[in-house]
């Protein structure tokens, strides 16, 4: 017996794990600086750690109450009705729930290229077809409604990443408003704001009150430091918010994750430290790297090199792990996550020593 034809499904290629690289090099993991996965170098919120420890003895219960509590907290945070908040196992889970809600077999989606591989994967899992619009290096990866609409041909879903991964570019709120107005009424514009906390522009949440064809996805993996717990959410229009109950996997967001996310949401000191630290690190790297970089709204900086695989390997040998962006179709770029100040300085020192 065989699976269905999965040949069109490109696998997601994550950054290599710290322990994995440490074993390869035969060095202690503590000797390495991992800046390849856009993680929060300051770790999880202390309040989240307390919530994790306090909730450990209750994991034999299904997460009904904790899920409801997190939903209510997020609804208050974003000034929406609880039904408009779709809690999910990671932001990729949020993408899946939206695809389940929108796509019939054969429906087409439009995604950025380069971009997050899971947009394509989720669409194809749900028997959708995938087209792309370019985010071009020769245009400094600029994003605008015009660039998307030039490629648009009535697709059922259009994905926008702002800040964009791996480039860091952003689409303005006015640009997203123009895009939402420019597509058909039956097209959902999905704005992925996984890195939204690090950006200085306003969230696309504002558009949810203006349009019924805009949804926003967010995650606790980045600024909140909960990547290992896989917890995210969508913000959706009120008109079709009740679809969640029909597409949600039963109890998919686990109890510990929901408890930790709710606690992290209320730790203003930790989130401020995380955001301020990332903003300092990205500006430091842009100023000090002896290579071309691009302005970034995320917790990372894209850096132009001669050969990304060679540079990433050389940096790794010097103890700094960066992301080879060949898998994004950018074989001459590496992405460097924003570490602590010490880690950012070390990244600059190492990259400047290995980049011609």
Secondary structure as GFF3:
##gff-version 3
##sequence-region A 1 356
A	DSSP	alpha_helix	18	25	.	.	.	ID=ss1
A	DSSP	three_ten_helix	29	31	.	.	.	ID=ss2
A	DSSP	beta_strand	33	35	.	.	.	ID=ss3
A	DSSP	alpha_helix	46	55	.	.	.	ID=ss4
A	DSSP	three_ten_helix	56	58	.	.	.	ID=ss5
A	DSSP	alpha_helix	64	78	.	.	.	ID=ss6
A	DSSP	three_ten_helix	82	84	.	.	.	ID=ss7
A	DSSP	beta_strand	85	88	.	.	.	ID=ss8
A	DSSP	alpha_helix	90	102	.	.	.	ID=ss9
A	DSSP	beta_strand	108	113	.	.	.	ID=ss10
A	DSSP	alpha_helix	117	125	.	.	.	ID=ss11
A	DSSP	beta_strand	129	134	.	.	.	ID=ss12
A	DSSP	three_ten_helix	137	139	.	.	.	ID=ss13
A	DSSP	alpha_helix	145	151	.	.	.	ID=ss14
A	DSSP	beta_strand	157	161	.	.	.	ID=ss15
A	DSSP	alpha_helix	173	182	.	.	.	ID=ss16
A	DSSP	beta_strand	188	192	.	.	.	ID=ss17
A	DSSP	three_ten_helix	196	198	.	.	.	ID=ss18
A	DSSP	alpha_helix	205	208	.	.	.	ID=ss19
A	DSSP	beta_strand	214	219	.	.	.	ID=ss20
A	DSSP	three_ten_helix	227	229	.	.	.	ID=ss21
A	DSSP	beta_strand	232	235	.	.	.	ID=ss22
A	DSSP	three_ten_helix	238	243	.	.	.	ID=ss23
A	DSSP	alpha_helix	244	247	.	.	.	ID=ss24
A	DSSP	alpha_helix	255	265	.	.	.	ID=ss25
A	DSSP	alpha_helix	268	288	.	.	.	ID=ss26
A	DSSP	beta_strand	300	304	.	.	.	ID=ss27
A	DSSP	alpha_helix	308	317	.	.	.	ID=ss28
A	DSSP	beta_strand	320	324	.	.	.	ID=ss29
A	DSSP	three_ten_helix	325	328	.	.	.	ID=ss30
A	DSSP	beta_strand	333	337	.	.	.	ID=ss31
A	DSSP	alpha_helix	341	354	.	.	.	ID=ss32
###
